[in-house]
Amino acid sequence: MKSTDTYRESVLEKIACGKKYTKVGKVTYKINGKLYHVRVRTGQLTKYPFNINNAVLAADFEVYVCGTDKLYYVIPVEMVRRMHSDPSAMPDYTHPGLTIIDVHPSKEIIVYGTGGKSIKVSEYKNLTA
């Protein structure tokens, strides 16, 4: 089984299209002058949970790797900010001040709000820089 770091590196290589990238944080990388915060959830899940924290909001793009390096979404941070600040955003009760999203690859949506509030993310699937 591959590790999350192996999947992260593989996705970064795909996003960068052979260009150089540099690590600038724990899971944040710079490609073409833009910051990519890369999160990985492994396994064969129906939905992949992630939280929105300050490191996410400091990047230009949030990358959600779902299952393996074959499926990822490159989401502009402006969109992530809108989900995080929405009044119906789902709070992370374990980490006060953070919010939770669920990526549903089979539906190509991110559920971010109570009552199933979601956004379509098909256009962000497996993007490159």
N, C-alpha and C positions, 0 to 999 in steps of 0.2 A: 504494500500500500504506500502511495506517495504521501509525503508530508505536506502540510499547508504551505511551508516555505517553497517546496518544489513547485506546487501549483501556482503560487504567487509569481515566482520567477518566470515560469512558462507563459503566464498571461502577460506579464510585463514585456517579454520579448515579442509577443504578438502585437500588443498595443504600440510598441516602439517601432515595429517594422524594420528591425535590424539596426536602428539608430541607437546611440549610446543613451543610457539612463543612469541616474545616480541616486543612491539612497540618501535621503535627507532627514529621515525620522524612523521610528520603529517599523512602521509599515507604509511610509510615505516616500514617494520617488519623484524625481524631476525628469520629465521628458519634453524636449523642445520648449523649455522655459515654463512649463505648466506642472503643477503639483497633482499627483495621483495618489490617493489614499486607498490602499488595496486590502480588502477584507475577504477572508476565505471561510466557507463552511463546507465541510465534506459530508459524504453520505448520500444515499438515495432518498431524499426527503421530498415531500409534497410542497413544503414551504421552507424557506431558509431565513431564520430570524437574525436581524442585526440591530444594533442600537446606533443612535446618532449622538455623537459626542463632539467635544471641541476640536479634536484632531480632524474629524470629518469636515467640520465647518471651515477649517483653515485651508483646506485644499481647493483646487480648481475642479477636480473630479473625484467622485467616490466610485470605486470599482467593487462590485459585489460578485465574487466568484462562488458559483452555486454547484456543489458536488465535485466537479473536476475542472481542469483547465480548459475543457471543451465548451463550457458555458459560463459567460460572465456578462455583466452589464456595466457600461461606463456612463455614469449619471452626472450631469453638470451639477455643481454644488448649489447653484441657485435653486434648482428643483428640490434638492435635499433640504435646503433652508426653508422653502415654502411648506414642505411636509412637516418639518420640525416645529415651525411656528404656528401651524394651523391649530385653531382652538380645539378641534376634535382629535389632535394627535394623541397616540397611545403612550401614556407615561411608562417609563421603566421604573417599576417599584423597587427594584434592587439598587438602582443608581439614581437617586433623586436628581431632577433637572435634565435627565436624558430622556429621549423618546425611543420607541421601538417601531421598526418596520418589518414586514414579512415579504420576501420576494417569492412570488408564485410563478416559476418558469413555465408550467403547462398552460397558464392563462396569460403569460407575459404581462403581469401587473405587479405593482408593489402596493400592498395594503398598509396604510399608515395611520388611519383614523378609526375611531370607534364607529360601529355600525357598518364596517366594511369599506370605508372611504378609501379609494384607490386611484392610482394613475397607471396608464398604459406605458410600457417601457420597451416595446418591441423594436423601436427605432434605435435603441441604445445597446442592443444585443451584439456582443462580440465586435465592438468598434475598435478602430485603430487611431493612432494620433495623427 
